Every structure is written in structure tokens, then in C-alpha cells.
Amino acid sequence: MEDVHIYQIEIQGRTNENDLNAGGPLQLAVLREDEIATVLTVRTDQSGLIGLLRHLHGRGAALISVRYEDPTPDPSPEWGGEGEG
């Protein structure tokens, strides 16, 4: 079973990618950074994600959101809509 996925993690404020990756359990990439928030991306399984969230918490990062990136877009639903009945 393939348990490795790409996650986007948003934390409050600006942060330095090199500082986060130094001593961190996983290598992060910064997607967007401004004064309000930094959006990071990482490829890992859920166990790695939990370790990473603990690492970020230990560094004082305020978590805003965690999002799973689905590599395959959902096909249009075949239920509901016009013509039923």
C-alpha cells in the first residue's frame, strides 16, 4: 500500500526554510511566504507528518492548516443532476 502523500502545511508568520530543515525530521520546501503565513510542502506518510508537526510545535510554530494534496483530480460525479427520474 502506498502511504506516502504530499502535504501542504501552513504556519503563522515568516520562517526560514534552512532553519526548519536543519535538524528537522523531513526536508520541507517553502511554497509561499509573507508576513502573515508560510506555506510549506512535504512528501511523507502520516507517521512522518506527525513527527514533522511535533518538530514544528517544538520550534514554536503556530499551525494554521494541514492539507493533503490529491494527485488525481476527482472525476465529475455521476450521481444526481438532470435527467433522473
Stockholm file with secondary structure:
# STOCKHOLM 1.0

chainA/1-85         MEDVHIYQIEIQGRTNENDLNAGGPLQLAVLREDEIATVLTVRTDQSGLIGLLRHLHGRGAALISVRYEDPTPDPSPEWGGEGEG
#=GR chainA/1-85 SS CCCCEEEEEEEESCCCHHHHHTTCSSCCEEEEECSSEEEEEEEECHHHHHHHHHHHHHTTCCEEEEEEECSSCCCCCCSSSTTCC
#=GC SS_cons        CCCCEEEEEEEESCCCHHHHHTTCSSCCEEEEECSSEEEEEEEECHHHHHHHHHHHHHTTCCEEEEEEECSSCCCCCCSSSTTCC
//
